[in-house]
Amino acid sequence: MKVRYFPDTDTLYIEFRSGEIVETRDLDEDTLLDLGAEGNVCAITMEHASKRAGAPEFSFEQVPA
């Protein structure tokens, strides 16, 4: 997984898996969902991320199974 924040456009991009994007769906006016050939979520793009998601602050926690 890759998380990228672009401060110049206030855009947050979260890539869950690499691969060819075959479909992009608008979840709302400022959120896009990228899907692969088998319908798997590949990435999500969020505009106005500082207001909507608190970007660029970020923390990561791996929870044991």
All heavy atoms as TSV, in Angstrom:
chain	resi	resn	atom	element	x	y	z
A	1	MET	N	N	0.845	-1.164	0.000
A	1	MET	CA	C	0.000	0.000	0.000
A	1	MET	C	C	0.895	1.232	0.000
A	1	MET	O	O	1.910	1.269	0.682
A	1	MET	CB	C	-0.906	0.021	1.224
A	1	MET	CG	C	-1.741	1.253	1.249
A	1	MET	SD	S	-3.009	1.500	2.525
A	1	MET	CE	C	-2.879	0.251	3.672
A	2	LYS	N	N	0.490	2.241	-0.760
A	2	LYS	CA	C	1.195	3.512	-0.814
A	2	LYS	C	C	0.202	4.625	-0.506
A	2	LYS	O	O	-0.924	4.616	-1.005
A	2	LYS	CB	C	1.787	3.759	-2.204
A	2	LYS	CG	C	2.862	2.784	-2.601
A	2	LYS	CD	C	3.351	3.102	-3.997
A	2	LYS	CE	C	4.327	2.047	-4.483
A	2	LYS	NZ	N	4.732	2.299	-5.864
A	3	VAL	N	N	0.642	5.554	0.316
A	3	VAL	CA	C	-0.179	6.726	0.639
A	3	VAL	C	C	0.616	7.948	0.220
A	3	VAL	O	O	1.766	8.117	0.638
A	3	VAL	CB	C	-0.509	6.790	2.147
A	3	VAL	CG1	C	-1.314	8.033	2.458
A	3	VAL	CG2	C	-1.257	5.537	2.591
A	4	ARG	N	N	-0.009	8.780	-0.597
A	4	ARG	CA	C	0.659	9.994	-1.071
A	4	ARG	C	C	-0.249	11.191	-0.811
A	4	ARG	O	O	-1.447	11.129	-1.062
A	4	ARG	CB	C	0.948	9.901	-2.565
A	4	ARG	CG	C	1.901	8.804	-2.924
A	4	ARG	CD	C	2.170	8.806	-4.417
A	4	ARG	NE	N	3.040	7.703	-4.758
A	4	ARG	CZ	C	2.790	6.831	-5.716
A	4	ARG	NH1	N	1.707	6.941	-6.442
A	4	ARG	NH2	N	3.628	5.847	-5.951
A	5	TYR	N	N	0.375	12.260	-0.340
A	5	TYR	CA	C	-0.359	13.516	-0.141
A	5	TYR	C	C	0.322	14.576	-0.986
A	5	TYR	O	O	1.538	14.755	-0.921
A	5	TYR	CB	C	-0.360	13.927	1.330
A	5	TYR	CG	C	-1.017	15.271	1.544
A	5	TYR	CD1	C	-2.383	15.442	1.320
A	5	TYR	CD2	C	-0.270	16.361	1.940
A	5	TYR	CE1	C	-2.985	16.670	1.497
A	5	TYR	CE2	C	-0.865	17.597	2.130
A	5	TYR	CZ	C	-2.221	17.743	1.901
A	5	TYR	OH	O	-2.818	18.970	2.061
A	6	PHE	N	N	-0.470	15.286	-1.788
A	6	PHE	CA	C	0.025	16.328	-2.666
A	6	PHE	C	C	-0.453	17.677	-2.127
A	6	PHE	O	O	-1.615	18.060	-2.328
A	6	PHE	CB	C	-0.488	16.118	-4.095
A	6	PHE	CG	C	-0.098	14.790	-4.674
A	6	PHE	CD1	C	-0.932	13.683	-4.533
A	6	PHE	CD2	C	1.101	14.625	-5.348
A	6	PHE	CE1	C	-0.577	12.449	-5.057
A	6	PHE	CE2	C	1.467	13.391	-5.879
A	6	PHE	CZ	C	0.619	12.303	-5.726
A	7	PRO	N	N	0.411	18.398	-1.379
A	7	PRO	CA	C	-0.023	19.637	-0.743
A	7	PRO	C	C	-0.422	20.734	-1.722
A	7	PRO	O	O	-1.296	21.553	-1.410
A	7	PRO	CB	C	1.173	20.068	0.109
A	7	PRO	CG	C	2.339	19.341	-0.435
A	7	PRO	CD	C	1.809	18.093	-1.074
A	8	ASP	N	N	0.172	20.755	-2.908
A	8	ASP	CA	C	-0.151	21.803	-3.869
A	8	ASP	C	C	-1.598	21.727	-4.353
A	8	ASP	O	O	-2.197	22.739	-4.706
A	8	ASP	CB	C	0.816	21.794	-5.051
A	8	ASP	CG	C	0.870	20.463	-5.774
A	8	ASP	OD1	O	0.696	19.409	-5.122
A	8	ASP	OD2	O	1.099	20.474	-6.994
A	9	THR	N	N	-2.185	20.517	-4.356
A	9	THR	CA	C	-3.586	20.357	-4.764
A	9	THR	C	C	-4.472	19.873	-3.619
A	9	THR	O	O	-5.670	19.676	-3.814
A	9	THR	CB	C	-3.710	19.358	-5.932
A	9	THR	OG1	O	-3.165	18.095	-5.523
A	9	THR	CG2	C	-2.988	19.873	-7.172
A	10	ASP	N	N	-3.872	19.657	-2.435
A	10	ASP	CA	C	-4.577	19.142	-1.258
A	10	ASP	C	C	-5.305	17.831	-1.591
A	10	ASP	O	O	-6.479	17.648	-1.295
A	10	ASP	CB	C	-5.553	20.184	-0.703
A	10	ASP	CG	C	-6.044	19.832	0.699
A	10	ASP	OD1	O	-5.366	19.037	1.394
A	10	ASP	OD2	O	-7.107	20.345	1.089
A	11	THR	N	N	-4.560	16.942	-2.237
A	11	THR	CA	C	-5.101	15.656	-2.693
A	11	THR	C	C	-4.419	14.510	-1.962
A	11	THR	O	O	-3.198	14.474	-1.848
A	11	THR	CB	C	-4.881	15.490	-4.207
A	11	THR	OG1	O	-5.504	16.583	-4.878
A	11	THR	CG2	C	-5.453	14.188	-4.719
A	12	LEU	N	N	-5.225	13.562	-1.485
A	12	LEU	CA	C	-4.731	12.352	-0.854
A	12	LEU	C	C	-4.983	11.185	-1.802
A	12	LEU	O	O	-6.104	11.015	-2.295
A	12	LEU	CB	C	-5.452	12.111	0.468
A	12	LEU	CG	C	-5.044	10.880	1.275
A	12	LEU	CD1	C	-3.600	11.022	1.753
A	12	LEU	CD2	C	-5.985	10.697	2.454
A	13	TYR	N	N	-3.942	10.399	-2.073
A	13	TYR	CA	C	-4.051	9.250	-2.960
A	13	TYR	C	C	-3.589	8.018	-2.188
A	13	TYR	O	O	-2.453	7.966	-1.702
A	13	TYR	CB	C	-3.193	9.448	-4.207
A	13	TYR	CG	C	-3.257	8.304	-5.189
A	13	TYR	CD1	C	-4.370	8.135	-6.002
A	13	TYR	CD2	C	-2.228	7.394	-5.301
A	13	TYR	CE1	C	-4.450	7.079	-6.908
A	13	TYR	CE2	C	-2.283	6.337	-6.200
A	13	TYR	CZ	C	-3.399	6.194	-6.997
A	13	TYR	OH	O	-3.480	5.148	-7.891
A	14	ILE	N	N	-4.465	7.048	-2.057
A	14	ILE	CA	C	-4.142	5.799	-1.364
A	14	ILE	C	C	-4.229	4.666	-2.384
A	14	ILE	O	O	-5.299	4.385	-2.915
A	14	ILE	CB	C	-5.098	5.532	-0.192
A	14	ILE	CG1	C	-5.100	6.702	0.773
A	14	ILE	CG2	C	-4.709	4.234	0.517
A	14	ILE	CD1	C	-6.188	6.635	1.822
A	15	GLU	N	N	-3.083	4.041	-2.637
A	15	GLU	CA	C	-3.015	2.926	-3.586
A	15	GLU	C	C	-2.948	1.634	-2.786
A	15	GLU	O	O	-2.011	1.413	-2.030
A	15	GLU	CB	C	-1.783	3.064	-4.476
A	15	GLU	CG	C	-1.659	1.940	-5.481
A	15	GLU	CD	C	-0.395	2.060	-6.303
A	15	GLU	OE1	O	0.699	1.845	-5.729
A	15	GLU	OE2	O	-0.512	2.385	-7.487
A	16	PHE	N	N	-3.949	0.793	-2.935
A	16	PHE	CA	C	-4.009	-0.478	-2.222
A	16	PHE	C	C	-3.274	-1.586	-2.952
A	16	PHE	O	O	-2.719	-2.490	-2.336
A	16	PHE	CB	C	-5.461	-0.888	-1.987
A	16	PHE	CG	C	-6.218	0.110	-1.164
A	16	PHE	CD1	C	-7.119	0.973	-1.753
A	16	PHE	CD2	C	-6.005	0.215	0.203
A	16	PHE	CE1	C	-7.821	1.893	-0.999
A	16	PHE	CE2	C	-6.692	1.138	0.966
A	16	PHE	CZ	C	-7.602	1.979	0.363
A	17	ARG	N	N	-3.303	-1.541	-4.267
A	17	ARG	CA	C	-2.616	-2.534	-5.091
A	17	ARG	C	C	-2.296	-1.884	-6.428
A	17	ARG	O	O	-3.064	-1.069	-6.927
A	17	ARG	CB	C	-3.465	-3.785	-5.286
A	17	ARG	CG	C	-4.786	-3.520	-6.005
A	17	ARG	CD	C	-5.657	-4.747	-6.227
A	17	ARG	NE	N	-6.098	-5.261	-4.950
A	17	ARG	CZ	C	-6.163	-6.561	-4.654
A	17	ARG	NH1	N	-5.873	-7.458	-5.549
A	17	ARG	NH2	N	-6.576	-6.968	-3.475
A	18	SER	N	N	-1.157	-2.266	-6.980
A	18	SER	CA	C	-0.798	-1.735	-8.299
A	18	SER	C	C	-1.462	-2.595	-9.364
A	18	SER	O	O	-1.848	-3.729	-9.119
A	18	SER	CB	C	0.718	-1.722	-8.477
A	18	SER	OG	O	1.218	-3.031	-8.356
A	19	GLY	N	N	-1.591	-2.039	-10.526
A	19	GLY	CA	C	-2.208	-2.767	-11.627
A	19	GLY	C	C	-2.996	-1.832	-12.505
A	19	GLY	O	O	-3.117	-0.636	-12.236
A	20	GLU	N	N	-3.532	-2.392	-13.557
A	20	GLU	CA	C	-4.293	-1.608	-14.512
A	20	GLU	C	C	-5.646	-1.209	-13.917
A	20	GLU	O	O	-6.382	-2.048	-13.396
A	20	GLU	CB	C	-4.517	-2.416	-15.791
A	20	GLU	CG	C	-5.282	-1.661	-16.847
A	20	GLU	CD	C	-5.542	-2.482	-18.093
A	20	GLU	OE1	O	-5.128	-3.658	-18.143
A	20	GLU	OE2	O	-6.180	-1.941	-19.008
A	21	ILE	N	N	-5.952	0.059	-14.016
A	21	ILE	CA	C	-7.248	0.581	-13.586
A	21	ILE	C	C	-8.198	0.485	-14.783
A	21	ILE	O	O	-7.908	1.023	-15.854
A	21	ILE	CB	C	-7.140	2.055	-13.125
A	21	ILE	CG1	C	-6.081	2.217	-12.042
A	21	ILE	CG2	C	-8.494	2.588	-12.693
A	21	ILE	CD1	C	-6.320	1.432	-10.794
A	22	VAL	N	N	-9.307	-0.218	-14.613
A	22	VAL	CA	C	-10.253	-0.371	-15.723
A	22	VAL	C	C	-11.516	0.458	-15.529
A	22	VAL	O	O	-12.271	0.655	-16.477
A	22	VAL	CB	C	-10.620	-1.856	-15.969
A	22	VAL	CG1	C	-9.384	-2.655	-16.357
A	22	VAL	CG2	C	-11.301	-2.458	-14.772
A	23	GLU	N	N	-11.735	0.926	-14.311
A	23	GLU	CA	C	-12.930	1.731	-14.050
A	23	GLU	C	C	-12.660	2.668	-12.875
A	23	GLU	O	O	-12.029	2.284	-11.896
A	23	GLU	CB	C	-14.124	0.836	-13.707
A	23	GLU	CG	C	-15.399	1.591	-13.469
A	23	GLU	CD	C	-16.578	0.688	-13.125
A	23	GLU	OE1	O	-16.425	-0.556	-13.113
A	23	GLU	OE2	O	-17.647	1.235	-12.847
A	24	THR	N	N	-13.140	3.896	-13.010
A	24	THR	CA	C	-13.073	4.862	-11.924
A	24	THR	C	C	-14.492	5.305	-11.619
A	24	THR	O	O	-15.230	5.706	-12.516
A	24	THR	CB	C	-12.204	6.074	-12.304
A	24	THR	OG1	O	-10.873	5.625	-12.566
A	24	THR	CG2	C	-12.162	7.101	-11.179
A	25	ARG	N	N	-14.868	5.199	-10.356
A	25	ARG	CA	C	-16.215	5.578	-9.928
A	25	ARG	C	C	-16.154	6.819	-9.046
A	25	ARG	O	O	-15.282	6.938	-8.192
A	25	ARG	CB	C	-16.861	4.456	-9.126
A	25	ARG	CG	C	-17.127	3.217	-9.935
A	25	ARG	CD	C	-17.850	2.185	-9.111
A	25	ARG	NE	N	-17.981	0.933	-9.847
A	25	ARG	CZ	C	-18.426	-0.179	-9.322
A	25	ARG	NH1	N	-18.759	-0.228	-8.043
A	25	ARG	NH2	N	-18.532	-1.276	-10.054
A	26	ASP	N	N	-17.086	7.718	-9.265
A	26	ASP	CA	C	-17.230	8.891	-8.404
A	26	ASP	C	C	-18.051	8.483	-7.189
A	26	ASP	O	O	-19.215	8.102	-7.330
A	26	ASP	CB	C	-17.958	10.026	-9.121
A	26	ASP	CG	C	-17.149	10.625	-10.257
A	26	ASP	OD1	O	-15.921	10.600	-10.178
A	26	ASP	OD2	O	-17.767	11.128	-11.214
A	27	LEU	N	N	-17.439	8.526	-6.006
A	27	LEU	CA	C	-18.196	8.233	-4.788
A	27	LEU	C	C	-18.962	9.466	-4.330
A	27	LEU	O	O	-20.056	9.354	-3.789
A	27	LEU	CB	C	-17.268	7.751	-3.685
A	27	LEU	CG	C	-16.540	6.438	-3.958
A	27	LEU	CD1	C	-15.700	6.044	-2.762
A	27	LEU	CD2	C	-17.542	5.326	-4.274
A	28	ASP	N	N	-18.355	10.620	-4.525
A	28	ASP	CA	C	-19.019	11.901	-4.331
A	28	ASP	C	C	-18.236	12.914	-5.157
A	28	ASP	O	O	-17.368	12.538	-5.941
A	28	ASP	CB	C	-19.126	12.288	-2.844
A	28	ASP	CG	C	-17.803	12.456	-2.135
A	28	ASP	OD1	O	-16.814	12.877	-2.785
A	28	ASP	OD2	O	-17.742	12.168	-0.936
A	29	GLU	N	N	-18.530	14.173	-4.987
A	29	GLU	CA	C	-17.925	15.215	-5.816
A	29	GLU	C	C	-16.397	15.242	-5.713
A	29	GLU	O	O	-15.714	15.619	-6.667
A	29	GLU	CB	C	-18.492	16.573	-5.399
A	29	GLU	CG	C	-18.052	17.726	-6.261
A	29	GLU	CD	C	-18.730	19.006	-5.860
A	29	GLU	OE1	O	-19.974	19.028	-5.799
A	29	GLU	OE2	O	-18.015	19.978	-5.598
A	30	ASP	N	N	-15.840	14.838	-4.581
A	30	ASP	CA	C	-14.411	14.960	-4.344
A	30	ASP	C	C	-13.711	13.642	-4.034
A	30	ASP	O	O	-12.579	13.646	-3.547
A	30	ASP	CB	C	-14.163	15.925	-3.180
A	30	ASP	CG	C	-14.638	17.324	-3.490
A	30	ASP	OD1	O	-14.350	17.811	-4.593
A	30	ASP	OD2	O	-15.309	17.922	-2.639
A	31	THR	N	N	-14.357	12.499	-4.321
A	31	THR	CA	C	-13.764	11.200	-4.006
A	31	THR	C	C	-13.922	10.256	-5.192
A	31	THR	O	O	-15.030	10.059	-5.695
A	31	THR	CB	C	-14.425	10.575	-2.761
A	31	THR	OG1	O	-14.454	11.530	-1.713
A	31	THR	CG2	C	-13.673	9.343	-2.311
A	32	LEU	N	N	-12.793	9.669	-5.619
A	32	LEU	CA	C	-12.787	8.731	-6.733
A	32	LEU	C	C	-12.291	7.375	-6.265
A	32	LEU	O	O	-11.354	7.285	-5.462
A	32	LEU	CB	C	-11.862	9.226	-7.848
A	32	LEU	CG	C	-12.165	10.598	-8.427
A	32	LEU	CD1	C	-11.038	11.030	-9.345
A	32	LEU	CD2	C	-13.482	10.578	-9.166
A	33	LEU	N	N	-12.899	6.323	-6.780
A	33	LEU	CA	C	-12.520	4.955	-6.460
A	33	LEU	C	C	-12.063	4.275	-7.740
A	33	LEU	O	O	-12.807	4.235	-8.718
A	33	LEU	CB	C	-13.727	4.217	-5.866
A	33	LEU	CG	C	-13.491	2.824	-5.313
A	33	LEU	CD1	C	-12.642	2.919	-4.048
A	33	LEU	CD2	C	-14.816	2.158	-5.001
A	34	ASP	N	N	-10.834	3.759	-7.757
A	34	ASP	CA	C	-10.285	3.077	-8.926
A	34	ASP	C	C	-10.403	1.571	-8.741
A	34	ASP	O	O	-10.000	1.037	-7.701
A	34	ASP	CB	C	-8.813	3.436	-9.118
A	34	ASP	CG	C	-8.605	4.887	-9.490
A	34	ASP	OD1	O	-9.503	5.483	-10.093
A	34	ASP	OD2	O	-7.523	5.422	-9.179
A	35	LEU	N	N	-10.938	0.893	-9.756
A	35	LEU	CA	C	-11.148	-0.547	-9.714
A	35	LEU	C	C	-10.326	-1.250	-10.788
A	35	LEU	O	O	-10.160	-0.736	-11.893
A	35	LEU	CB	C	-12.627	-0.876	-9.923
A	35	LEU	CG	C	-13.607	-0.235	-8.946
A	35	LEU	CD1	C	-15.035	-0.483	-9.385
A	35	LEU	CD2	C	-13.377	-0.757	-7.543
A	36	GLY	N	N	-9.852	-2.451	-10.462
A	36	GLY	CA	C	-9.121	-3.276	-11.409
A	36	GLY	C	C	-10.064	-4.148	-12.223
A	36	GLY	O	O	-11.288	-4.111	-12.053
A	37	ALA	N	N	-9.497	-4.976	-13.082
A	37	ALA	CA	C	-10.269	-5.814	-14.007
A	37	ALA	C	C	-11.211	-6.775	-13.295
A	37	ALA	O	O	-12.284	-7.094	-13.807
A	37	ALA	CB	C	-9.319	-6.582	-14.914
A	38	GLU	N	N	-10.841	-7.243	-12.104
A	38	GLU	CA	C	-11.685	-8.192	-11.384
A	38	GLU	C	C	-12.607	-7.512	-10.372
A	38	GLU	O	O	-13.224	-8.181	-9.540
A	38	GLU	CB	C	-10.807	-9.231	-10.692
A	38	GLU	CG	C	-10.046	-10.092	-11.693
A	38	GLU	CD	C	-9.180	-11.130	-11.022
A	38	GLU	OE1	O	-9.302	-11.342	-9.798
A	38	GLU	OE2	O	-8.374	-11.752	-11.735
A	39	GLY	N	N	-12.673	-6.189	-10.437
A	39	GLY	CA	C	-13.547	-5.452	-9.541
A	39	GLY	C	C	-12.935	-5.117	-8.196
A	39	GLY	O	O	-13.604	-4.581	-7.319
A	40	ASN	N	N	-11.652	-5.435	-8.011
A	40	ASN	CA	C	-10.982	-5.125	-6.754
A	40	ASN	C	C	-10.655	-3.640	-6.664
A	40	ASN	O	O	-10.310	-3.009	-7.661
A	40	ASN	CB	C	-9.670	-5.911	-6.633
A	40	ASN	CG	C	-9.908	-7.399	-6.536
A	40	ASN	OD1	O	-10.834	-7.843	-5.866
A	40	ASN	ND2	N	-9.077	-8.174	-7.216
A	41	VAL	N	N	-10.737	-3.094	-5.463
A	41	VAL	CA	C	-10.373	-1.699	-5.239
A	41	VAL	C	C	-8.859	-1.577	-5.345
A	41	VAL	O	O	-8.123	-2.265	-4.639
A	41	VAL	CB	C	-10.858	-1.204	-3.865
A	41	VAL	CG1	C	-10.372	0.211	-3.605
A	41	VAL	CG2	C	-12.368	-1.282	-3.770
A	42	CYS	N	N	-8.394	-0.724	-6.236
A	42	CYS	CA	C	-6.962	-0.501	-6.419
A	42	CYS	C	C	-6.499	0.771	-5.723
A	42	CYS	O	O	-5.395	0.809	-5.192
A	42	CYS	CB	C	-6.626	-0.414	-7.905
A	42	CYS	SG	S	-6.880	-1.962	-8.783
A	43	ALA	N	N	-7.345	1.820	-5.738
A	43	ALA	CA	C	-6.929	3.095	-5.166
A	43	ALA	C	C	-8.137	3.971	-4.884
A	43	ALA	O	O	-9.224	3.757	-5.427
A	43	ALA	CB	C	-5.976	3.817	-6.107
A	44	ILE	N	N	-7.911	4.962	-4.037
A	44	ILE	CA	C	-8.920	5.965	-3.758
A	44	ILE	C	C	-8.235	7.330	-3.781
A	44	ILE	O	O	-7.110	7.471	-3.299
A	44	ILE	CB	C	-9.641	5.709	-2.423
A	44	ILE	CG1	C	-10.815	6.652	-2.242
A	44	ILE	CG2	C	-8.685	5.766	-1.254
A	44	ILE	CD1	C	-11.759	6.252	-1.127
A	45	THR	N	N	-8.888	8.308	-4.382
A	45	THR	CA	C	-8.377	9.670	-4.454
A	45	THR	C	C	-9.364	10.586	-3.750
A	45	THR	O	O	-10.565	10.525	-4.017
A	45	THR	CB	C	-8.225	10.129	-5.919
A	45	THR	OG1	O	-7.371	9.220	-6.603
A	45	THR	CG2	C	-7.660	11.543	-6.003
A	46	MET	N	N	-8.834	11.439	-2.858
A	46	MET	CA	C	-9.695	12.358	-2.118
A	46	MET	C	C	-9.177	13.782	-2.292
A	46	MET	O	O	-8.031	14.079	-1.953
A	46	MET	CB	C	-9.710	12.001	-0.632
A	46	MET	CG	C	-10.592	12.907	0.191
A	46	MET	SD	S	-10.535	12.524	1.954
A	46	MET	CE	C	-11.155	10.865	1.958
A	47	GLU	N	N	-10.018	14.645	-2.831
A	47	GLU	CA	C	-9.703	16.062	-2.958
A	47	GLU	C	C	-10.070	16.783	-1.661
A	47	GLU	O	O	-10.913	16.306	-0.904
A	47	GLU	CB	C	-10.475	16.673	-4.131
A	47	GLU	CG	C	-10.218	16.009	-5.462
A	47	GLU	CD	C	-8.800	16.203	-5.971
A	47	GLU	OE1	O	-8.133	17.179	-5.564
A	47	GLU	OE2	O	-8.352	15.360	-6.767
A	48	HIS	N	N	-9.453	17.938	-1.416
A	48	HIS	CA	C	-9.678	18.733	-0.193
A	48	HIS	C	C	-9.400	17.886	1.049
A	48	HIS	O	O	-10.123	17.918	2.031
A	48	HIS	CB	C	-11.101	19.310	-0.153
A	48	HIS	CG	C	-11.497	20.009	-1.408
A	48	HIS	ND1	N	-10.953	21.212	-1.792
A	48	HIS	CD2	C	-12.361	19.650	-2.392
A	48	HIS	CE1	C	-11.487	21.571	-2.953
A	48	HIS	NE2	N	-12.334	20.652	-3.338
A	49	ALA	N	N	-8.316	17.119	0.981
A	49	ALA	CA	C	-8.009	16.125	2.008
A	49	ALA	C	C	-7.711	16.727	3.372
A	49	ALA	O	O	-7.999	16.104	4.391
A	49	ALA	CB	C	-6.828	15.266	1.552
A	50	SER	N	N	-7.153	17.922	3.422
A	50	SER	CA	C	-6.843	18.508	4.733
A	50	SER	C	C	-8.110	18.803	5.518
A	50	SER	O	O	-8.130	18.653	6.736
A	50	SER	CB	C	-5.995	19.774	4.571
A	50	SER	OG	O	-6.708	20.770	3.866
A	51	LYS	N	N	-9.166	19.175	4.836
A	51	LYS	CA	C	-10.445	19.466	5.507
A	51	LYS	C	C	-11.268	18.210	5.741
A	51	LYS	O	O	-11.941	18.073	6.751
A	51	LYS	CB	C	-11.259	20.459	4.666
A	51	LYS	CG	C	-10.601	21.803	4.538
A	51	LYS	CD	C	-11.376	22.699	3.615
A	51	LYS	CE	C	-10.586	23.978	3.378
A	51	LYS	NZ	N	-11.142	24.758	2.303
A	52	ARG	N	N	-11.194	17.271	4.811
A	52	ARG	CA	C	-12.061	16.097	4.876
A	52	ARG	C	C	-11.468	14.933	5.655
A	52	ARG	O	O	-12.210	14.107	6.180
A	52	ARG	CB	C	-12.398	15.630	3.456
A	52	ARG	CG	C	-13.124	16.719	2.662
A	52	ARG	CD	C	-13.446	16.287	1.259
A	52	ARG	NE	N	-14.472	15.265	1.327
A	52	ARG	CZ	C	-14.521	14.221	0.499
A	52	ARG	NH1	N	-13.614	14.074	-0.428
A	52	ARG	NH2	N	-15.475	13.326	0.615
A	53	ALA	N	N	-10.123	14.848	5.711
A	53	ALA	CA	C	-9.514	13.676	6.335
A	53	ALA	C	C	-8.363	14.015	7.272
A	53	ALA	O	O	-7.686	13.107	7.742
A	53	ALA	CB	C	-9.022	12.723	5.244
A	54	GLY	N	N	-8.126	15.279	7.516
A	54	GLY	CA	C	-7.049	15.654	8.406
A	54	GLY	C	C	-5.659	15.465	7.821
A	54	GLY	O	O	-4.679	15.449	8.554
A	55	ALA	N	N	-5.558	15.296	6.507
A	55	ALA	CA	C	-4.244	15.144	5.860
A	55	ALA	C	C	-3.499	16.468	5.985
A	55	ALA	O	O	-4.124	17.515	6.009
A	55	ALA	CB	C	-4.420	14.761	4.400
A	56	PRO	N	N	-2.204	16.477	6.112
A	56	PRO	CA	C	-1.286	15.378	5.905
A	56	PRO	C	C	-0.946	14.594	7.170
A	56	PRO	O	O	-0.048	13.757	7.140
A	56	PRO	CB	C	-0.043	16.056	5.349
A	56	PRO	CG	C	-0.036	17.376	6.014
A	56	PRO	CD	C	-1.496	17.746	6.169
A	57	GLU	N	N	-1.614	14.820	8.297
A	57	GLU	CA	C	-1.336	14.007	9.483
A	57	GLU	C	C	-1.704	12.558	9.184
A	57	GLU	O	O	-2.736	12.279	8.602
A	57	GLU	CB	C	-2.128	14.515	10.672
A	57	GLU	CG	C	-1.639	15.841	11.184
A	57	GLU	CD	C	-2.341	16.255	12.449
A	57	GLU	OE1	O	-2.712	15.370	13.238
A	57	GLU	OE2	O	-2.516	17.454	12.625
A	58	PHE	N	N	-0.837	11.656	9.624
A	58	PHE	CA	C	-1.031	10.254	9.267
A	58	PHE	C	C	-0.418	9.372	10.352
A	58	PHE	O	O	0.662	9.667	10.852
A	58	PHE	CB	C	-0.350	9.975	7.909
A	58	PHE	CG	C	-0.425	8.539	7.494
A	58	PHE	CD1	C	-1.579	8.027	6.928
A	58	PHE	CD2	C	0.653	7.693	7.645
A	58	PHE	CE1	C	-1.651	6.701	6.537
A	58	PHE	CE2	C	0.603	6.370	7.253
A	58	PHE	CZ	C	-0.555	5.878	6.691
A	59	SER	N	N	-1.111	8.326	10.712
A	59	SER	CA	C	-0.536	7.329	11.606
A	59	SER	C	C	-0.900	5.945	11.081
A	59	SER	O	O	-1.898	5.774	10.397
A	59	SER	CB	C	-1.022	7.502	13.045
A	59	SER	OG	O	-2.393	7.234	13.130
A	60	PHE	N	N	-0.065	4.990	11.412
A	60	PHE	CA	C	-0.256	3.626	10.923
A	60	PHE	C	C	-0.130	2.677	12.115
A	60	PHE	O	O	0.775	2.825	12.931
A	60	PHE	CB	C	0.810	3.282	9.862
A	60	PHE	CG	C	0.816	1.835	9.472
A	60	PHE	CD1	C	-0.099	1.355	8.561
A	60	PHE	CD2	C	1.727	0.960	10.013
A	60	PHE	CE1	C	-0.101	0.005	8.197
A	60	PHE	CE2	C	1.757	-0.375	9.665
A	60	PHE	CZ	C	0.820	-0.847	8.748
A	61	GLU	N	N	-1.041	1.740	12.184
A	61	GLU	CA	C	-0.990	0.749	13.259
A	61	GLU	C	C	-1.329	-0.608	12.671
A	61	GLU	O	O	-2.385	-0.790	12.063
A	61	GLU	CB	C	-1.983	1.104	14.353
A	61	GLU	CG	C	-1.985	0.129	15.505
A	61	GLU	CD	C	-2.984	0.530	16.592
A	61	GLU	OE1	O	-3.517	1.636	16.552
A	61	GLU	OE2	O	-3.221	-0.307	17.455
A	62	GLN	N	N	-0.440	-1.563	12.844
A	62	GLN	CA	C	-0.719	-2.925	12.397
A	62	GLN	C	C	-1.267	-3.691	13.591
A	62	GLN	O	O	-0.629	-3.775	14.644
A	62	GLN	CB	C	0.539	-3.595	11.858
A	62	GLN	CG	C	0.259	-4.949	11.280
A	62	GLN	CD	C	1.475	-5.492	10.535
A	62	GLN	OE1	O	2.450	-4.804	10.290
A	62	GLN	NE2	N	1.397	-6.754	10.171
A	63	VAL	N	N	-2.455	-4.251	13.429
A	63	VAL	CA	C	-3.130	-4.963	14.505
A	63	VAL	C	C	-2.879	-6.459	14.314
A	63	VAL	O	O	-3.118	-7.001	13.249
A	63	VAL	CB	C	-4.644	-4.659	14.488
A	63	VAL	CG1	C	-5.344	-5.404	15.584
A	63	VAL	CG2	C	-4.883	-3.151	14.601
A	64	PRO	N	N	-2.401	-7.146	15.360
A	64	PRO	CA	C	-2.153	-8.584	15.221
A	64	PRO	C	C	-3.459	-9.353	14.993
A	64	PRO	O	O	-4.506	-8.981	15.509
A	64	PRO	CB	C	-1.502	-8.988	16.533
A	64	PRO	CG	C	-1.716	-7.870	17.485
A	64	PRO	CD	C	-2.070	-6.657	16.694
A	65	ALA	N	N	-3.349	-10.424	14.235
A	65	ALA	CA	C	-4.529	-11.236	13.916
A	65	ALA	C	C	-4.973	-12.064	15.111
A	65	ALA	O	O	-4.285	-12.376	15.998
A	65	ALA	CB	C	-4.225	-12.144	12.743
